[in-house]
Amino acid sequence: FAENFDLGAEKRKKELLEIADICWRVPAEPAKGFRDAMQSKWFMFEICHSIERYASGYSHLEDRLVWPYYKASVIDKTFQPMTREEAVELVECERLKVSERGIAKGRVYREGQSGANDLHIITLGGFDENGNDATNDLTNVILEASLNIRTPEPSLAFRYSPKINEKTRRLVFENIAQGFGFPAIKHEEKNIKHMIEYFKIPPEEAAHWALVLCMAPGVSKRRGTQKTRTEGGGALDTAKCMELALSGGFDYSLTNMQMGPKTGDPTQFKTFEELWDAYEKQVENAVALHFRNRDVTRRAEIRYCESPFLAFMDDICVEEGLGAFENKKYPNTWSDPLGLVDSTDSLAAIKKLVFDDKKYTMEQVVKALRANWEGYEDMRRDAIAAPKWGND
């Protein structure tokens, strides 16, 4: 962008006046062109996420939401005419704005998500209501901007199907090949089926799903759209459940107290089924605690953390006088089960080394874990080398 700073006085004056005009009009007035739409979207995002209430995510179908304005400016040139290259640059600027937006976070977040800003994820691609390829030239522009401006955020998710045109799919694969870790590939047909059959969402609404954050699909139109990543918040650490299964529910590593049900002395387990049963009971207990907590906090969220500006953007909230989190037209059952890979790989390693090959005993495994593997380096290497579930 460096060459754009040397525009000449008159050209720069014209540019600044255009920026001032856009910022004066939107979002109070409807957007008319691509610059309007991108600026309006950014203002509304900042109000919802920085002023009204902190929240993760950037959930929307950008290539559909902004397409009419892109078409007006780049293709039809009826308002704010611009070239395709200028449109790519504008999307690149959005990537830079997202990346420079800072969030104050606690130590756990800083250590666990080092380098991550705030999990901004834009969903692209997929089918329309009639089952046709819904991608357009703006889809490609967004993917090209990602290749040009190599920022980790906003991350991208792509609603994938072999029916999507080859040019767009190739851009998706080129992004993945750069090692960005995105776009995340989401199965279009299965997610639409999931929305219709599990959440009972009408097909015409399900066709417009977007990721609520990084994994779960949600409605993203003007009626009943999901307003928050998860109602009530909270996460479920299944890796901790694995640890508790190997200690009879006693939390020796953090609180030094009984945290889970007493599922027996793991050193006495004679079969893998006994270990699995203990793990299953710890997970059941954690799930029960998790949803009891959510039942309380989701009510507190409605009472103390409402977001009126966010509610204004949902027609149901406006028509019925509901707060953003009171509107329950569609369910938001998002839960965050952390550590699934860790617990699954741990179970696979123990099954292989203890119960199949009988190279170690459960007593040795428990002692090694209590010692954090110190003095048991050979066992740790064997555990790491043991076959894992899937293709880990």
Secondary structure, 3 states (H helix, E strand, C coil): CHHHHCCCHHHHHHHHHHHHHHHHHCCCCCCCCHHHHHHHHHHHHHHHHHHHCCCCCCCCEHHHHCHHHHHHHHHCCCCCCCCHHHHHHHHHHHHHHHHHCCCCCCHHHHHHCCCCCCCCEEEEECECCCCCECCCHHHHHHHHHHHHCCCCCCEEEEEECCCCCHHHHHHHHHHHHCCCCCCEEEEHHHHHHHHHHHCCCCHHHHCCEEECCCCCEEECCCCCCCCCCCCCCCCEEHHHHHHHHCCCCEECCCCCEECCCCCCCHHHCCCHHHHHHHHHHHHHHHHHHHHHHHHHHHHHHHHHCCCHHHHHCCHHHHHHCCCCCCCCCCCCCCCCEECHHHHHHHHHHHHHHHHHCCCCCHHHHHHHHHCCCCCCHHHHHHHHHCCCCCCC
